[in-house]
Structures are given as C-alpha cells and as structure tokens.
Amino acid sequence: MFAYLVRRLFLMLVTLFGISVVIFVLLRIVPGNIVDILFAAAGYVDPADKANLEKELGIDQPLILQYWHWISGFLRGDLGYSYVSEKPALQEILPRIPITARLAGLALLFSASIGIPLGVISAVKQGTRLDYVLRVVSLSGLSLPSFWLGLLILTASVAMFGQMPIFNPNPQTWLEAFATYAVPAAAVGFRSAALTMRITRSSMLEVLRQDYIRTARAKGASDAAVNYQHALKNAILPVITVIGIEAAFLIGGLIVTETVFNIPGVARFLVEAIRWRDYPIVQNLVMLIAVVVVVANFTVDMLYAVFDPRIRYTD
Amino acid sequence: MRSVWALAAMAALSVLTVSTTTLAGEPKQGGVLRMYHRDSPANASILEGATYSVNVPFMGVFNNLVIYDQHIAQNSPETLRPELAESWAWSSDNKKLTFKLRQGVKWHDGKPFTSADVKCTFDLLMGKSQQKLRQNPRKAWYNEVNDVTPNGDFEVSFDLKRPQPSLLAMLASGYTPIYPCHVSPADMRTRPIGTGPFKFVEFKANESIKLTRNPDYWRKGRPYLDGIEYTIIPNRSTAILAFVAGKFDMTFPTHITIPLLKDIKSQAPNAVCVVEPTNVSTNIIVNSASPPFDNIDIRRAMAMALDRKAFIDILFEGQADIGGTMLPPPQGIWGMPKDKLETIPGYGPDVNANREAAKKLMQKAGYGPDKHLAVKISTRNLAEYRDPAVILIDQLKNIYIDGELDVVETANWFPKVARKDYMLGLNLTGNSIDDPDQSFYENYSCGSQRNYTNYCNKEIEKLFDEQSQETDVSKRKPLVWDIDKKLQEDVARPIIFHARAGTCWHPYVKGVTIMSNSSYNGFRYEDVWLDK
C-alpha cells in the first residue's frame, strides 16, 4: 500500500507537470499576446513602444525562461501580477472562486433534487401522461442551451414583473444569497437535471424488473418502500456517476450563465483573461483547477481503499 | 362673488403650478448615477487609451485646460470653454498660445495644481519626460509643439513651430486631461488622481467602476451627483434588460444600435433616447502596394460600385450619414456640402449609372462577365465590422468582383494589416474630435501610425499643412473640402458611411447632453442630476 501511495504521488506530480506544460504551450500557440491586444485597442502599433512593453512584462524572454519563472513562482505561491489590472494575480483570482463554487454547488443540488425524484416518478408511472410530460421536460432540458434559457428567464421576468434578478455581491441574509444564485443556478442546472432525470428513469426501470423487487412486493411492502428503499437504492449508482461527470462539464455552462446573468465569477473571468492573453491569470487559474481535480481524484482513490475492504491496492 | 373666488383659486393654482415647474427644473444635489459599462477597459489611464471605454468612466475624474461646452451637442471652435485655464491668448504671429491658470485648484490627494503639472502632462505626451506612457496613441497631436513653458505657477505657454489653430480643439478633447506630476503613469493606470468633479474609488476588472463626489471641487456647488457607478456588463441583451427593469439610470453612451432602440422604446416607453452620429466612419482600406489594387482603375471601380444608401438602410434603418472623410453636415463642422460630395465619382445618386462606369473601368483592367476578380475581404471578428463586410461582398458582385470574407481576431488584425497581408479590409475609424488636423494627419499623413495603408501623397500633404495654418474658419473650410474630395478620388480609404447610435436614460436623469459630432468629449457629468 505504501509503495502504491508513493507511486500515485509520483504519477500525480508527473501529471501536474504535463498539464503545466500543456497549458503554457497552448496559451503561447494562440496568436497574439497582451501587447498586440492593447495596441489593437489603441488603433496603432509602434514597434519601439511594443518592444518596451513586451520587455516590461517579460514576454520577450525565451519561452523556457518564461516557463521557469512561472512554475517556480507557482510552487512558491507567487502567482505574479495580472497584465491587465496590474494587481497580484492571487488577489484577482481568490475572491471570484467562492462565487462560482456556490453557483456550481447550487446547480448540482438543483440537478439532483429535481432530476432524481422526477426520474423515479417517471419510471414508476411509466407509460402514463405524467411520464410523457416528464420525458418532454427532460428532452427540452437537453435541447435548450443554458445561455438561451438564461436570456429567456431574464426577458420573461422583465416583461412580466418589470424586475430582473441581478447579481448581489454582498448578500446580507440567506434569502438574499439564495435569490442571487437560485435563478442562474436553475438555468445552468436544468440541463444536468434533465440528464439526471433520464438516467434515473432508465436505471429505475431496469431495477424495477428485478426479482427482488417482486419479492419485496410479495412480502407486502408498500409502494413507497419498494420504490425508494429497495429500487432507488440500487438504481442510484449510475446516477451518482453521471452527476460526477456533469460536475466537470458544468464549467462550460457556467461561462455563459455568468455572462448572461453578469455574475463576476471565476468562469467568466477566465474567458476574459484568455481574451486579453493575460498569461499570469490564465496559467495560474487553469493550473489551480488542475491541481484541485488531480488531488480530488487521488483522494477519492485513496478513500476507496480506506472505506471499502474489498478494494486493496497491491504493491 | 362666486366667480371672484373661482378666479382667485385659478390664479393661486397657476402660481402654484409655475412654482412647482420651477422647482422641478432646479438641479438637486445627491444620488448616485447608475450606468452599465459595455466592457472592461484595459486600465484607467485616459492618456494611454484609445477607446471611449476608458474616457467615458474616467473623464469625470479630470479636468482639461479647456473643454467643449458640455451642454452644446455640437463641438466647434465657438463652444470651447475655459476649465483649468481661466483664459487663453494667441501671440500676434499665432505661434504661441498662453494660458492663465485657475488658482486654488487641488488634486484629489490635496496637493495644489500648478503650471508644472501642465508641463509634466505635455512632456509625457510629447515623449520628452523621464517617465514614459506605455502607449501614446495621440503623440502626433503635438507634432507642431516645440515646448511647453511655465511662466510662474499659474501661467503656461505652448510654443509652436508654426501656427496651428486646431491645437485648441485637441486640448479640449476628452482625451486630453491634465495629469499630476507627483503620480506615476503606472499609478494613473490603477488609481487615477485628478482635479475633476469625481474622485476615483474603485475599478474591479470585469465587475465595476466607482466614482464619488469630490467635495473640494474648484467649481463650487458641483457636481450635483454623490457619485457614479458603472456595472460592467459585456452582454448587450442583459445590459439593456437591466436598464428597462430600472436597475440602471442610463445606458452606456451611444451603445444602443438603431434596431435595438425600438425594443427599448416598446419596453420602457418613458425612456428618453437620443440618436446622434458617433463620428466613426466605416471604410475600406485598400492594399495598393500589391496587385490587383495597385491598379487605380480597379480601386476606383470598387469605390464607384458602392451603394451607400443600401448599407444605411440595412444596417441603420436609414439613420446614418453619407460623407467623405470629415463628418457630413449638419452635425459635422467640416464635412463637404451635398452638392460638392455628389461630384465625386461613386457618390452620385444614380447607383446603376455609377456601376456601369465602374464596369467599364473593370473591363479596361481586363475583367468582365467571363473573368471575375477574386478578392479576400478581411475584417475584424466583431459584428460592426462583419455585417458591412458581407454587404460589401454582395455589392462588389455587380462589377465582376467575387469577394470572400476573411474574419480576423482582434489580436491579429493590426499585425496583419501592418505586414500588408490583405487585399481589402473593412475598417472602422473613430475621430475623437471633429477636426481636420486630427483626421488628416492621423489617418492620411505619410508615416502616421494610424495610416494603415501607408497612403502617401506629397501634394496632399502640402494641402494638409496649408489648411492647418489657416486661422479663418470660412477660408479653411473650402480647403478642407478640396482635400477631402481628393482623398476620395484617390481611393485612399473609401468611406462607406458615418454611423449613428443611440443613448437612453430614464426621465429623472437631467443635464445629459450627447455630443453630435464626437463620442469622446461629453462625459464630465458635473452638471448631471437626478430628479427623484
């Protein structure tokens, strides 16, 4: 087990190194740098001014040196300065992370709390009108892009109530916080709710045909007990897997949702930083996301071994 | 008796009505003006900026030596007003401009404003200072200035190489604030300090910009507002919905396209919306250094094939202007009169006749129904560039030119143009002041950084200088018109149209004037107030 742990740690470091190289190289392959973009905004290019600015920002140095400066700084916890705002990159990134994390968390919660019960109902009521309605709802969830849904919600709320939900950066109460995040979370979570609903339904339908369900019914168990204690407990595993995968896909939806609802989260910030070629922000932010994903993966694998006696990592 | 009482009551009522009206018209102190901002500016330094994303939110932080009257929509030499300068005077040979400066003015950090700050600012702009601006897009404005000399603490002189009456226009632009000597250009990008009506509070990239009232402002009783808050919303639909829902008092200036105006008026019928030219022309840049556009016949044929009215009808529902380089009248001061404009090939009202003449030129160059000319039309990946480029491709089909759209990302656009890696380009040119010197020297002068096509005509260059030195406006105008006509005939940068755009605010916002020949000079906002 110890040797496995060491090997996994080593592999984790190799993975992170590989990711850092990929991030660095991809960002440099994208045509243009911050200086090009600043001069594009100025409507002229003065070669001398451009060279001075590239020197000032250190992007005139050889790539290998630039990589070394970045990665050594990252390991020391020094993320450098944003080229655009000229503020410390960490100071720019950190306050935005909780905003996106809350939005993503609430979207996943929405997805699970709507998708699973409706999926169960749809399966239990298979072939009824309710089942057809729920299947249409889930199909629409998979078809409607979140930015379109978001704009529809905003337009409808303005047209019907003369109001529109707008991001409140400093909610004072839980209710205010919920009001700030609920609508965008619903817009972005609707797709994963639909997917969860479909997976729950098909998984439930499979389980409900099993012998042990018939046995439970024969023993006189109530419908609720059969559906929720016996069937759902066994049908939930693929659903959890799907929710896990959806969490990773959520970032794409969050970018457009944060744009449509004007939420100053980290997802929109990342896109803006890419637009400006703000290397210190993009490199460090993507690297931080990579670290979180890799460490989480590693932790889960380790926890399997700790909690499940059937799983043993051999040397 | 009853009628007497009735008359008295009516009189009292009318007095009350009049006084109420007067009271409603009196500016009120207080309130924060809430606006959205269309995007996140690169920084807060107006001297380094070249987009009104910078000077809209930050113009209120500063003062100029002189400024265009903020309540007269049309900028002109007659609307120049003193600001940090109390008065100005030209020397008899028109080569020295002296300003008497206002005394008792303080920077937002409490330090006194003096003539040294004026010198520092212009040394910075002319590249004479130890400290350097990261970018200096308007350096060419001061090409004719030898030196800026303080005469004591409250007088300063600009010594010119030759007379240049337009210098005053450039000093009055929103792009020419006076910076303090004691703050570095780097600090001015992140925490600007000015003498203006509003103090900088905070700029959070992609989130918001906040300004607060300067209680020590030299103009007593101003500003009326307690502050201005800009929420950065790049998504236009979201921003407009938020304005309609009352989250904002005003839209970002000139951000509303003509088709969108109808939406706003239908959803917020009380909103006050103003449509004005932006002094931004949509034009074609031609790579005349390489075939086929090194052939003047093909360049002329292309310019003659344009149906400018069709562009305006499709893109602006008829609300835009046809003109040459200078913004056309009545809003433009220097634009050619209609009768002169229509003498330029391609500007005549009969589009079919123009195109027939263009076809003949194409045939002379060896093209015709059986042999079309294939060209790439490059443009930036922005709707205001792409949309007219598509119409241009459609129109060029009429004269045997088959266009292909080549969409270029912003970061690659100027490097591509600079290395002449294009045939035709669809381009937008913004003029920060309605002034011939600014437009001619910036866009058409040999060697200018913004002369993207490297157009260089020594004869026209002489005419640029001739008009620039003319102090009599009535004599200068015909010179400017002749130059403008020659530029169009030379197909230097064919102008397709001059755009217009809308700005809306709720009726309780008072004192806003949208400039009709500039979208860069009207954002001091010290007289804006909220009637609520």
Chai-1 contact restraints between the chains, C-beta under 6 A:
chainA,res_idxA,chainB,res_idxB,connection_type,confidence,min_distance_angstrom,max_distance_angstrom,comment,restraint_id
A,P31,B,A411,contact,1.0,0.0,6.0,A-B,restraint_1
A,P31,B,N412,contact,1.0,0.0,6.0,A-B,restraint_2
A,G32,B,A411,contact,1.0,0.0,6.0,A-B,restraint_3
A,G32,B,N412,contact,1.0,0.0,6.0,A-B,restraint_4
A,D36,B,A411,contact,1.0,0.0,6.0,A-B,restraint_5
A,I37,B,A411,contact,1.0,0.0,6.0,A-B,restraint_6
A,L38,B,A42,contact,1.0,0.0,6.0,A-B,restraint_7
A,A40,B,T410,contact,1.0,0.0,6.0,A-B,restraint_8
A,A40,B,W413,contact,1.0,0.0,6.0,A-B,restraint_9
A,A40,B,F414,contact,1.0,0.0,6.0,A-B,restraint_10
A,A41,B,T51,contact,1.0,0.0,6.0,A-B,restraint_11
A,A42,B,A50,contact,1.0,0.0,6.0,A-B,restraint_12
A,A42,B,Q135,contact,1.0,0.0,6.0,A-B,restraint_13
A,A42,B,P137,contact,1.0,0.0,6.0,A-B,restraint_14
A,G43,B,A50,contact,1.0,0.0,6.0,A-B,restraint_15
A,G43,B,R450,contact,1.0,0.0,6.0,A-B,restraint_16
A,Y44,B,P137,contact,1.0,0.0,6.0,A-B,restraint_17
A,Y44,B,Q449,contact,1.0,0.0,6.0,A-B,restraint_18
A,Y44,B,R450,contact,1.0,0.0,6.0,A-B,restraint_19
A,V45,B,F414,contact,1.0,0.0,6.0,A-B,restraint_20
A,V45,B,A418,contact,1.0,0.0,6.0,A-B,restraint_21
A,D46,B,Q449,contact,1.0,0.0,6.0,A-B,restraint_22
A,L53,B,R134,contact,1.0,0.0,6.0,A-B,restraint_23
A,S85,B,A205,contact,1.0,0.0,6.0,A-B,restraint_24
A,E86,B,T190,contact,1.0,0.0,6.0,A-B,restraint_25
A,L151,B,S237,contact,1.0,0.0,6.0,A-B,restraint_26
A,L154,B,L241,contact,1.0,0.0,6.0,A-B,restraint_27
A,V158,B,L241,contact,1.0,0.0,6.0,A-B,restraint_28
A,V158,B,V244,contact,1.0,0.0,6.0,A-B,restraint_29
A,V158,B,A245,contact,1.0,0.0,6.0,A-B,restraint_30
A,Q163,B,A245,contact,1.0,0.0,6.0,A-B,restraint_31
A,M164,B,L241,contact,1.0,0.0,6.0,A-B,restraint_32
A,M164,B,A242,contact,1.0,0.0,6.0,A-B,restraint_33
A,M164,B,A245,contact,1.0,0.0,6.0,A-B,restraint_34
A,I166,B,K247,contact,1.0,0.0,6.0,A-B,restraint_35
A,T259,B,N235,contact,1.0,0.0,6.0,A-B,restraint_36
A,V260,B,N235,contact,1.0,0.0,6.0,A-B,restraint_37
A,V260,B,T238,contact,1.0,0.0,6.0,A-B,restraint_38
A,N262,B,I233,contact,1.0,0.0,6.0,A-B,restraint_39
A,N262,B,T238,contact,1.0,0.0,6.0,A-B,restraint_40
A,P264,B,E207,contact,1.0,0.0,6.0,A-B,restraint_41
A,F269,B,N206,contact,1.0,0.0,6.0,A-B,restraint_42
A,E272,B,N206,contact,1.0,0.0,6.0,A-B,restraint_43
